[in-house]
Amino acid sequence: MHEGRLNLATARAFMGRFARDVRANTLAIMTMALIPLAGMVGGGVDISRMYIVKTRLQHACDAGALAGRKAMGGGVWNFNNYYARTQAEKFFDANYNASAYGVTARARAFSENAGKVSGTASADLPMTLMRIFGKTSETLSVNCDAEMRLPNTDVMFVLDTTGSMNDDDGRGTRKITGLKVAVKCFYEIVARLDTDADCTTGTPSGGTGSQVQLRFGFVPYATNVNVGRLLKPEWMPDNWTYQTRKLANTPSGNWGAWSKEYSGYCSDIPDDTEARQYTITSSRRGNCTYMLRDWVGTATKWNYGPLSQPISTLKNGTGWNNSFTLPIGPGGAQKTINWDGCIEERKTVWQNSYSPIPAGAKDLDIDLVPNSDETRWGPVLNDVIYTRKTGVRQAGSFSLPADNGTNAIYTNGDYYACPVPAKKMQVWASATDFDNYVDSLTPNGNTYHDIGLLWGARLLSPSGIFKSENEYTPQGGEIERHLIFMTDGDTCTGTNNYTAYGVLWFDRRTTDPSAAPTDGCTDTGTLTTQVNARYSALCEAVKNKNITLWVIAFGNLATTTETRLKNCASSGRYFKATDASTLQQTFKSIADQISQLRLTK
């Protein structure tokens, strides 16, 4: 009994001491803490690995989407056997190491919709310490896309539509046809809308969306520019001086009776319009039977020369009429005067150099808003013109002095060509409308580069006559501006040309008025050198307005012309196209440079 009581007491004492001794608790606590600690450390390691892998997946996906969208060029995903998709995959692979961190089941896919390239990428990442908790792998996935996002952009086309654009390009295509295709394909790349042109870049779709303002304008040019109906009526005066005529007397009388019938060649019928009229009674193969009648009474006398004519009836409130009448017809009868929209320039001065542009050259001031008659423009009215010659109805050299009180009947011996109407900067939401306008371009006339560039700059400028429309977007956004100047020829002038500076032989606004002007092409003639000097001055004025000036020489031009065009262009923005095919590639190159990619995710 004694021994049993002793053992029990000993055991109780030991357990008491053990319970009071905390030195053994550390082992138990550490043993229990190892499990959550392993989870924390393992989770931290694996989460870091997941972050790195996902970041690299995202970078590779972004690079692939951007490369794919850039490779689309004109905006066709399946063009050239899905070349753009192949490029997207190649860029992804180049930017992602498939063996890093032991990833498996790596996948990437790229697609396109409405011009946006979208991508997905995924990979399985094996876990390390997290395997303790049964988590053997984690699937990581990312999304990306790249979309062509232009800044707000204005593009002004200043296009040579002179007679030489009807010529063959040397490869069997009319130059004007090649130009039309090139401009339409440019529109396809930048506006992402499909025209009726067969472009090498395929068929785009989707447009540019509502987040960007994209506008195009046109100034076709030759001997003149057709910009008149874009102007406010108050920007033209009520009277303008023309080489014309006015009655010097009040004629009286009437037309006599028709004479008996005559026969002869139709081209030989005597007709003075005002003193004698004819009527054809029958004609066959160039032979005519006709009757004549004469004016009976006081003969009409005319004053010919630079005379002021009233033009206010051409205005129609805030718009324009297509025609009006003046008493300059036979015998002083009212004659219908038609206006197609071409204009005469405002006051200018002539000198050998226009660097800097002199204050008196109001015409070369791109931004000057009309505030007086010398800063206003006049309508080109070819029906008003009567050119004085050395004899009545006699071909010969022009004479300069006025001819007053004469019964001579002069006609119009000028050469006149007016292009299709220019277009202000506007959104072309319809590719059909764009097609129709470009198709309307018609070659005709001589080559006056200065007037084309001048009006391209005026219609594009953010600080000139159209400042309210051009300075900012309606939402107040900034606008990038580009002017594309394309010509196929050297400057060519003619003394008989009726241009924006009048009938050049008579008006002499850009040459010495005391000397007979001379014409020619490239660098020959006083008229030609004036056009070249004015053009070069305008080039600098355009570039000084923070407008990117692209210049394209189409075909074979004189060396001096090409040098002038190169100097005109902004740095690195001069191109030469030898035929219609390279012209399309040139416009594509410009379109690609104007277009800018921005990653949207």
C-alpha positions as CSV (number, residue, x, y, z in Angstrom):
1,M,0.0,0.0,0.0
2,H,2.8,2.4,0.9
3,E,4.6,1.8,-2.4
4,G,1.5,2.4,-4.6
5,R,0.8,5.6,-2.8
6,L,4.4,6.7,-3.4
7,N,4.3,6.1,-7.2
8,L,1.0,8.0,-7.6
9,A,2.4,10.9,-5.8
10,T,5.5,10.9,-7.9
11,A,3.5,10.9,-11.1
12,R,1.4,13.8,-10.0
13,A,4.5,15.8,-9.1
14,F,6.1,15.1,-12.5
15,M,3.0,16.1,-14.4
16,G,2.7,19.3,-12.4
17,R,6.3,20.2,-13.1
18,F,5.7,19.4,-16.8
19,A,2.6,21.5,-17.0
20,R,4.5,24.5,-15.5
21,D,7.5,24.1,-17.8
22,V,6.9,26.2,-21.1
23,R,10.2,25.2,-22.7
24,A,8.6,22.3,-24.6
25,N,5.8,24.5,-26.1
26,T,8.1,25.9,-28.8
27,L,8.4,22.6,-30.6
28,A,4.6,22.2,-30.7
29,I,3.9,25.7,-31.8
30,M,6.6,25.5,-34.6
31,T,5.2,22.2,-35.7
32,M,1.7,23.6,-36.0
33,A,2.9,26.9,-37.7
34,L,4.8,25.1,-40.5
35,I,1.7,24.4,-42.5
36,P,0.4,28.0,-42.9
37,L,3.9,29.3,-43.2
38,A,4.6,26.9,-46.1
39,G,1.3,28.2,-47.7
40,M,2.3,31.8,-47.3
41,V,5.8,31.4,-48.7
42,G,4.7,29.1,-51.5
43,G,1.8,31.3,-52.4
44,G,4.1,34.4,-52.5
45,V,6.6,32.6,-54.8
46,D,3.9,31.3,-57.1
47,I,2.0,34.6,-57.2
48,S,5.2,36.3,-58.2
49,R,5.7,33.8,-61.0
50,M,2.1,34.2,-62.1
51,Y,2.5,38.0,-62.2
52,I,5.6,37.8,-64.3
53,V,4.2,35.3,-66.7
54,K,0.9,37.2,-67.2
55,T,2.8,40.5,-67.7
56,R,4.9,38.9,-70.4
57,L,1.8,37.3,-72.0
58,Q,0.2,40.8,-72.1
59,H,3.3,42.4,-73.6
60,A,3.5,39.7,-76.3
61,C,-0.2,39.9,-77.0
62,D,0.0,43.8,-77.3
63,A,3.0,43.5,-79.6
64,G,1.2,40.9,-81.8
65,A,-2.0,43.0,-82.0
66,L,-0.1,46.1,-82.9
67,A,2.0,44.3,-85.6
68,G,-1.1,42.7,-87.0
69,R,-2.9,46.0,-87.3
70,K,0.1,47.7,-88.9
71,A,0.5,44.9,-91.4
72,M,-3.1,45.4,-92.5
73,G,-2.1,48.6,-94.2
74,G,-5.3,49.3,-96.2
75,G,-7.3,47.5,-93.6
76,V,-8.0,44.0,-95.0
77,W,-7.3,41.1,-92.6
78,N,-7.5,38.2,-95.1
79,F,-5.4,40.0,-97.7
80,N,-2.4,38.0,-99.0
81,N,-3.4,34.7,-97.3
82,Y,-3.9,36.4,-93.9
83,Y,-0.5,38.0,-93.9
84,A,-1.5,40.4,-91.1
85,R,-2.5,37.5,-88.8
86,T,0.7,35.7,-89.5
87,Q,2.6,38.8,-88.6
88,A,0.7,39.1,-85.3
89,E,1.5,35.6,-84.4
90,K,5.2,36.0,-85.3
91,F,5.5,39.1,-83.1
92,F,3.8,37.4,-80.2
93,D,6.2,34.4,-80.5
94,A,9.2,36.8,-80.7
95,N,8.1,38.6,-77.5
96,Y,7.2,35.5,-75.4
97,N,9.6,32.7,-74.3
98,A,7.4,29.6,-74.4
99,S,9.8,27.7,-72.1
100,A,10.1,30.3,-69.4
101,Y,8.9,29.1,-66.0
102,G,7.9,25.8,-67.4
103,V,4.6,27.0,-68.8
104,T,2.5,24.5,-70.9
105,A,-0.5,24.7,-73.2
106,R,0.5,28.1,-74.4
107,A,-2.1,29.5,-76.9
108,R,-2.6,32.7,-78.9
109,A,-5.3,33.8,-81.3
110,F,-5.8,37.1,-83.3
111,S,-8.8,38.3,-85.2
112,E,-10.1,41.5,-86.8
113,N,-13.4,43.3,-86.8
114,A,-14.1,46.8,-88.3
115,G,-10.4,47.6,-88.4
116,K,-9.7,46.6,-84.8
117,V,-7.3,43.6,-84.3
118,S,-8.1,41.7,-81.1
119,G,-6.0,39.0,-79.5
120,T,-6.2,36.5,-76.7
121,A,-3.3,34.6,-75.1
122,S,-3.2,32.0,-72.4
123,A,-0.7,29.6,-70.7
124,D,-0.7,27.0,-67.9
125,L,1.8,27.7,-65.2
126,P,2.8,24.8,-62.9
127,M,2.8,25.6,-59.2
128,T,5.8,25.0,-56.8
129,L,5.1,25.0,-53.1
130,M,1.3,25.4,-53.7
131,R,1.3,21.8,-54.7
132,I,1.2,21.0,-51.0
133,F,-2.3,22.3,-51.0
134,G,-3.3,20.4,-54.1
135,K,-2.9,23.4,-56.5
136,T,-0.8,21.9,-59.3
137,S,-1.2,24.6,-62.0
138,E,-2.9,27.9,-62.8
139,T,-4.2,29.0,-66.3
140,L,-3.4,32.6,-67.1
141,S,-5.1,34.5,-69.9
142,V,-5.0,38.1,-71.3
143,N,-6.8,40.1,-73.9
144,C,-5.4,42.8,-76.2
145,D,-6.4,44.9,-79.2
146,A,-5.0,47.5,-81.5
147,E,-7.0,49.9,-83.5
148,M,-6.1,52.6,-86.1
149,R,-6.8,55.8,-84.3
150,L,-5.9,58.9,-86.3
151,P,-5.6,62.2,-84.5
152,N,-8.2,64.7,-85.8
153,T,-6.9,65.1,-89.3
154,D,-7.5,67.4,-92.3
155,V,-6.1,66.4,-95.7
156,M,-6.2,68.8,-98.6
157,F,-5.6,67.5,-102.1
158,V,-4.2,70.1,-104.6
159,L,-4.3,68.2,-107.9
160,D,-3.0,69.1,-111.3
161,T,-5.8,68.6,-113.8
162,T,-4.1,70.3,-116.7
163,G,-4.4,69.0,-120.3
164,S,-1.3,66.9,-120.0
165,M,-3.1,64.7,-117.5
166,N,-4.9,63.2,-120.5
167,D,-1.6,61.8,-121.7
168,D,-0.6,58.1,-121.4
169,D,1.7,57.4,-118.4
170,G,4.0,55.3,-120.6
171,R,2.5,52.0,-119.4
172,G,-0.9,52.2,-121.1
173,T,-2.9,54.2,-118.5
174,R,-4.1,57.7,-118.8
175,K,-2.5,59.8,-116.1
176,I,-5.9,61.2,-114.9
177,T,-7.1,57.6,-114.5
178,G,-4.1,56.7,-112.5
179,L,-4.6,59.8,-110.3
180,K,-8.2,59.0,-109.6
181,V,-7.4,55.4,-108.5
182,A,-4.5,56.6,-106.3
183,V,-6.6,59.2,-104.5
184,K,-9.4,56.7,-103.9
185,C,-7.0,54.1,-102.5
186,F,-5.6,56.8,-100.2
187,Y,-9.1,57.4,-98.9
188,E,-9.6,53.7,-98.4
189,I,-6.4,53.5,-96.2
190,V,-7.1,56.6,-94.1
191,A,-11.0,56.6,-94.0
192,R,-11.3,52.8,-94.0
193,L,-14.2,52.8,-96.4
194,D,-14.4,50.9,-99.7
195,T,-14.4,52.9,-102.9
196,D,-15.0,51.6,-106.4
197,A,-11.3,51.5,-107.2
198,D,-9.3,48.3,-107.5
199,C,-6.7,49.0,-104.8
200,T,-3.7,46.7,-104.2
201,T,-4.4,46.9,-100.4
202,G,-7.7,45.0,-100.6
203,T,-11.2,45.9,-99.4
204,P,-11.4,47.9,-96.1
205,S,-14.5,48.4,-93.9
206,G,-15.6,49.8,-90.6
207,G,-14.6,53.5,-91.0
208,T,-12.7,55.4,-88.4
209,G,-15.6,55.8,-85.8
210,S,-17.0,58.8,-84.2
211,Q,-14.1,59.5,-81.9
212,V,-12.0,61.1,-84.6
213,Q,-12.7,64.0,-87.1
214,L,-11.3,63.1,-90.5
215,R,-11.9,65.5,-93.3
216,F,-10.8,65.9,-96.9
217,G,-10.8,68.9,-99.3
218,F,-9.9,69.3,-103.0
219,V,-8.5,72.0,-105.1
220,P,-8.2,70.9,-108.8
221,Y,-6.1,73.4,-110.6
222,A,-5.0,74.3,-114.1
223,T,-5.2,77.7,-115.6
224,N,-7.6,78.7,-112.9
225,V,-9.2,77.4,-109.7
226,N,-13.0,77.0,-109.2
227,V,-13.6,78.3,-105.7
228,G,-16.0,81.2,-106.2
229,R,-19.1,79.6,-104.8
230,L,-17.3,78.7,-101.6
231,L,-16.9,82.4,-100.9
232,K,-19.3,84.8,-99.1
233,P,-21.0,87.3,-101.5
234,E,-19.6,90.2,-99.5
235,W,-16.1,89.0,-100.4
236,M,-16.7,90.2,-103.9
237,P,-17.3,93.9,-104.9
238,D,-20.3,95.1,-106.9
239,N,-18.1,96.2,-109.8
240,W,-15.1,94.6,-111.5
241,T,-12.8,95.6,-114.3
242,Y,-12.6,93.4,-117.4
243,Q,-11.2,93.5,-120.9
244,T,-14.6,94.2,-122.3
245,R,-16.7,96.7,-124.2
246,K,-19.5,99.3,-123.6
247,L,-21.7,101.2,-126.0
248,A,-20.2,104.5,-127.3
249,N,-23.5,105.6,-128.9
250,T,-27.2,104.8,-129.0
251,P,-27.7,102.8,-132.2
252,S,-31.0,102.8,-134.0
253,G,-32.6,100.8,-136.8
254,N,-33.5,97.2,-137.3
255,W,-32.6,94.1,-139.2
256,G,-33.4,94.2,-142.9
257,A,-35.2,91.5,-144.9
258,W,-33.6,88.1,-145.6
259,S,-31.9,88.1,-149.0
260,K,-32.3,85.4,-151.6
261,E,-30.7,82.0,-150.9
262,Y,-27.0,81.5,-151.5
263,S,-25.0,78.3,-151.7
264,G,-21.4,77.5,-150.6
265,Y,-19.2,75.9,-148.0
266,C,-20.8,76.3,-144.5
267,S,-17.5,77.5,-143.1
268,D,-17.4,80.4,-145.6
269,I,-20.8,82.0,-144.6
270,P,-20.1,85.7,-143.9
271,D,-21.3,86.6,-140.4
272,D,-20.4,89.7,-138.4
273,T,-23.0,88.9,-135.7
274,E,-23.8,92.5,-135.2
275,A,-23.7,93.9,-138.8
276,R,-24.8,90.8,-140.7
277,Q,-26.7,87.6,-139.7
278,Y,-27.3,84.4,-141.6
279,T,-29.7,81.5,-141.5
280,I,-29.1,78.1,-142.9
281,T,-31.9,76.7,-144.9
282,S,-30.3,73.3,-145.7
283,S,-26.9,71.7,-145.4
284,R,-25.3,68.5,-146.6
285,R,-21.7,67.3,-146.1
286,G,-20.2,70.7,-145.4
287,N,-22.2,72.6,-148.1
288,C,-24.9,75.0,-147.0
289,T,-27.8,76.9,-148.5
290,Y,-28.3,80.1,-146.6
291,M,-29.8,83.5,-146.5
292,L,-28.3,86.8,-145.2
293,R,-29.7,90.0,-143.7
294,D,-28.0,93.3,-142.8
295,W,-28.5,95.8,-140.0
296,V,-30.2,98.9,-141.4
297,G,-29.8,102.1,-139.4
298,T,-27.2,103.9,-137.2
299,A,-24.1,101.7,-136.8
300,T,-23.2,100.6,-133.3
301,K,-20.0,102.1,-131.9
302,W,-18.1,100.6,-129.0
303,N,-15.5,101.5,-126.5
304,Y,-13.1,98.6,-125.9
305,G,-10.6,98.3,-123.1
306,P,-10.3,97.7,-119.3
307,L,-13.7,98.8,-118.3
308,S,-15.7,98.4,-115.0
309,Q,-18.8,96.3,-115.3
310,P,-21.5,95.9,-112.6
311,I,-21.6,92.3,-111.2
312,S,-23.8,92.8,-108.2
313,T,-26.7,90.9,-109.7
314,L,-24.5,87.8,-109.7
315,K,-25.1,87.8,-105.9
316,N,-28.2,86.2,-104.4
317,G,-28.4,87.1,-100.7
318,T,-26.0,84.7,-99.0
319,G,-25.5,82.7,-102.2
320,W,-24.9,83.1,-105.9
321,N,-26.7,83.2,-109.2
322,N,-25.4,81.2,-112.1
323,S,-25.8,84.1,-114.6
324,F,-26.9,87.7,-115.1
325,T,-27.1,90.0,-118.1
326,L,-25.2,93.0,-119.4
327,P,-25.9,95.3,-122.4
328,I,-22.9,94.1,-124.4
329,G,-24.7,92.0,-127.0
330,P,-25.2,92.9,-130.7
331,G,-26.4,96.5,-130.9
332,G,-26.2,96.8,-127.1
333,A,-28.8,94.1,-126.5
334,Q,-28.7,92.3,-123.2
335,K,-26.3,89.4,-123.2
336,T,-26.5,86.4,-120.8
337,I,-23.3,86.2,-118.8
338,N,-22.6,82.8,-117.3
339,W,-20.4,82.1,-114.3
340,D,-18.9,78.7,-113.7
341,G,-17.2,79.6,-110.4
342,C,-13.6,80.5,-111.3
343,I,-12.3,83.7,-109.8
344,E,-9.9,86.6,-110.4
345,E,-7.4,87.3,-107.7
346,R,-7.2,90.4,-105.6
347,K,-4.7,93.2,-105.8
348,T,-1.0,92.2,-106.3
349,V,2.4,93.6,-107.2
350,W,5.1,92.3,-109.5
351,Q,8.7,91.9,-108.6
352,N,11.5,89.4,-109.3
353,S,11.4,87.8,-105.9
354,Y,8.7,87.2,-103.3
355,S,10.9,86.3,-100.4
356,P,9.7,87.8,-98.3
357,I,6.2,88.3,-99.6
358,P,5.6,92.1,-100.1
359,A,2.8,93.8,-98.3
360,G,1.3,94.9,-101.6
361,A,0.8,91.4,-102.8
362,K,-2.6,90.9,-101.2
363,D,-3.1,87.9,-103.3
364,L,-0.3,86.0,-101.7
365,D,-1.6,86.6,-98.2
366,I,-3.1,83.2,-97.3
367,D,-5.2,84.4,-94.3
368,L,-6.2,87.9,-95.2
369,V,-10.0,88.3,-94.8
370,P,-11.4,90.8,-97.4
371,N,-12.1,94.2,-95.9
372,S,-11.9,96.5,-99.0
373,D,-12.2,96.2,-102.7
374,E,-8.5,95.7,-103.2
375,T,-8.6,92.6,-100.9
376,R,-11.8,91.2,-102.5
377,W,-12.0,88.7,-105.4
378,G,-13.9,89.0,-108.7
379,P,-15.6,86.4,-110.7
380,V,-14.0,85.1,-113.9
381,L,-16.5,86.0,-116.6
382,N,-15.4,84.7,-120.0
383,D,-18.6,85.9,-121.6
384,V,-17.7,89.5,-120.8
385,I,-14.3,89.4,-122.5
386,Y,-13.6,91.1,-125.8
387,T,-10.0,91.1,-126.9
388,R,-8.8,93.9,-129.1
389,K,-6.9,92.9,-132.2
390,T,-5.2,94.6,-135.2
391,G,-8.3,94.3,-137.4
392,V,-11.9,93.4,-137.4
393,R,-12.3,89.6,-137.2
394,Q,-8.6,89.3,-138.3
395,A,-6.3,86.9,-136.7
396,G,-3.2,88.7,-135.5
397,S,-1.4,90.0,-132.4
398,F,-3.3,91.6,-129.6
399,S,-3.1,95.4,-129.3
400,L,-2.9,97.0,-125.9
401,P,-4.4,100.5,-126.1
402,A,-8.1,101.0,-125.6
403,D,-10.1,101.4,-128.8
404,N,-12.9,103.9,-128.3
405,G,-15.8,104.9,-130.5
406,T,-15.1,102.3,-133.0
407,N,-17.5,100.3,-135.2
408,A,-15.0,97.4,-135.2
409,I,-16.6,94.2,-133.9
410,Y,-14.0,92.4,-131.8
411,T,-14.6,89.0,-130.4
412,N,-13.0,87.0,-127.6
413,G,-9.6,85.6,-128.5
414,D,-8.5,84.3,-125.1
415,Y,-7.9,80.8,-124.0
416,Y,-9.9,79.8,-120.9
417,A,-10.2,76.6,-118.8
418,C,-12.0,76.3,-115.5
419,P,-11.6,73.1,-113.5
420,V,-14.5,71.4,-111.6
421,P,-15.5,73.2,-108.3
422,A,-13.1,72.9,-105.4
423,K,-14.3,71.4,-102.0
424,K,-13.8,72.9,-98.6
425,M,-12.6,70.6,-95.8
426,Q,-15.5,68.2,-95.1
427,V,-16.2,64.7,-93.7
428,W,-16.8,62.3,-96.6
429,A,-18.9,59.7,-94.7
430,S,-20.0,58.2,-98.0
431,A,-17.4,56.5,-100.2
432,T,-19.8,56.8,-103.1
433,D,-19.8,60.6,-102.8
434,F,-16.0,60.6,-102.7
435,D,-15.9,58.4,-105.8
436,N,-18.3,60.6,-107.7
437,Y,-16.3,63.8,-106.9
438,V,-13.0,62.2,-107.9
439,D,-14.5,60.9,-111.1
440,S,-15.6,64.4,-112.1
441,L,-12.0,65.6,-112.4
442,T,-11.4,66.6,-116.1
443,P,-8.1,67.5,-117.7
444,N,-7.9,70.8,-119.4
445,G,-5.8,74.0,-119.5
446,N,-2.2,75.1,-118.9
447,T,-0.2,74.7,-115.7
448,Y,-0.2,77.5,-113.1
449,H,1.1,75.9,-109.9
450,D,0.9,79.1,-107.8
451,I,-2.9,79.5,-107.9
452,G,-3.5,75.8,-107.0
453,L,-1.2,75.9,-103.9
454,L,-2.6,79.3,-102.9
455,W,-6.2,78.1,-102.7
456,G,-5.3,74.7,-101.2
457,A,-3.7,76.7,-98.3
458,R,-6.6,79.1,-98.0
459,L,-9.2,76.3,-97.7
460,L,-7.0,74.4,-95.2
461,S,-5.7,77.2,-93.0
462,P,-6.8,77.3,-89.4
463,S,-6.5,81.1,-89.2
464,G,-7.8,82.5,-92.5
465,I,-11.2,83.0,-94.2
466,F,-12.5,79.7,-92.9
467,K,-11.0,79.9,-89.4
468,S,-14.4,79.2,-87.7
469,E,-14.5,75.8,-89.5
470,N,-10.9,74.9,-89.5
471,E,-9.3,76.0,-86.2
472,Y,-10.6,73.3,-84.0
473,T,-13.1,70.4,-84.1
474,P,-16.6,71.2,-83.0
475,Q,-15.6,69.6,-79.6
476,G,-12.6,71.9,-79.4
477,G,-10.0,69.3,-80.4
478,E,-6.7,70.0,-82.1
479,I,-6.3,69.1,-85.8
480,E,-3.3,67.8,-87.7
481,R,-3.1,69.3,-91.2
482,H,-1.7,67.8,-94.4
483,L,-1.6,69.3,-97.9
484,I,-0.8,66.9,-100.8
485,F,0.3,68.7,-103.9
486,M,0.5,66.6,-107.1
487,T,1.6,67.7,-110.5
488,D,2.6,66.0,-113.7
489,G,4.2,68.9,-115.4
490,D,6.4,72.0,-115.7
491,T,4.9,75.4,-115.4
492,C,3.3,76.4,-118.8
493,T,1.9,79.9,-119.5
494,G,0.3,81.6,-122.4
495,T,-0.1,85.3,-123.1
496,N,-3.7,84.8,-124.3
497,N,-4.7,82.8,-121.2
498,Y,-7.5,84.1,-119.1
499,T,-6.4,83.3,-115.6
500,A,-7.0,84.4,-112.1
501,Y,-4.9,87.5,-113.0
502,G,-7.0,88.4,-116.0
503,V,-6.2,88.1,-119.7
504,L,-2.4,88.1,-119.3
505,W,-1.4,90.1,-122.4
506,F,-3.8,92.9,-121.6
507,D,-4.0,93.0,-117.8
508,R,-0.3,92.5,-116.9
509,R,-0.9,92.2,-113.2
510,T,2.0,89.9,-112.5
511,T,4.5,91.4,-115.0
512,D,5.9,94.7,-115.9
513,P,2.9,96.7,-117.3
514,S,5.1,98.7,-119.5
515,A,6.6,95.6,-121.3
516,A,5.0,92.9,-123.4
517,P,4.7,89.7,-121.3
518,T,6.3,86.5,-122.7
519,D,5.1,83.0,-122.1
520,G,6.7,79.5,-122.2
521,C,7.2,76.4,-120.2
522,T,9.4,75.3,-117.3
523,D,11.6,78.5,-116.9
524,T,11.0,80.4,-120.2
525,G,9.1,83.7,-120.3
526,T,8.3,86.4,-117.9
527,L,4.9,85.0,-117.1
528,T,6.4,81.6,-116.3
529,T,9.1,82.9,-114.0
530,Q,6.5,84.9,-112.1
531,V,4.4,81.7,-111.5
532,N,7.5,79.9,-110.3
533,A,8.6,82.7,-107.9
534,R,5.1,83.0,-106.5
535,Y,4.8,79.2,-106.1
536,S,8.1,79.0,-104.2
537,A,7.1,81.9,-101.8
538,L,3.8,80.2,-101.1
539,C,5.6,76.9,-100.3
540,E,7.4,78.6,-97.4
541,A,4.2,80.3,-96.3
542,V,2.4,77.0,-96.1
543,K,5.1,75.3,-94.1
544,N,5.3,78.2,-91.7
545,K,1.6,77.5,-90.8
546,N,2.5,74.1,-89.3
547,I,1.0,72.3,-92.3
548,T,2.8,69.2,-93.5
549,L,3.3,69.8,-97.2
550,W,3.6,66.6,-99.3
551,V,4.7,67.1,-102.9
552,I,4.5,64.4,-105.7
553,A,6.1,64.8,-109.1
554,F,4.2,62.5,-111.5
555,G,6.1,61.5,-114.7
556,N,9.2,63.0,-116.3
557,L,9.7,66.7,-115.4
558,A,12.5,69.1,-116.0
559,T,15.4,69.0,-113.6
560,T,14.7,72.6,-112.5
561,T,11.1,71.8,-111.9
562,E,11.9,68.8,-109.7
563,T,14.4,70.8,-107.7
564,R,11.7,73.5,-107.2
565,L,9.2,70.8,-106.1
566,K,11.7,69.2,-103.7
567,N,12.4,72.5,-102.1
568,C,8.7,73.1,-101.7
569,A,8.0,70.0,-99.8
570,S,8.3,69.6,-96.0
571,S,11.5,67.7,-95.0
572,G,11.3,64.1,-96.3
573,R,7.9,64.7,-97.9
574,Y,8.9,64.8,-101.6
575,F,8.1,61.8,-103.9
576,K,8.5,61.0,-107.6
577,A,6.1,58.6,-109.3
578,T,7.0,57.5,-112.8
579,D,3.6,55.8,-113.8
580,A,0.1,55.1,-112.5
581,S,1.3,52.1,-110.5
582,T,4.0,53.9,-108.6
583,L,1.6,56.8,-108.1
584,Q,-0.8,54.5,-106.2
585,Q,2.1,53.2,-104.1
586,T,3.2,56.8,-103.4
587,F,-0.2,57.8,-102.2
588,K,-0.3,54.6,-100.1
589,S,3.0,55.5,-98.5
590,I,1.8,59.0,-97.6
591,A,-1.5,57.5,-96.3
592,D,0.4,55.0,-94.1
593,Q,2.6,57.8,-92.7
594,I,-0.4,60.0,-92.0
595,S,-2.2,57.2,-90.3
596,Q,-1.1,56.5,-86.7
597,L,-1.6,53.4,-84.6
598,R,-2.6,53.6,-81.0
599,L,-2.9,50.6,-78.7
600,T,-6.4,50.7,-77.1
601,K,-5.9,48.0,-74.5
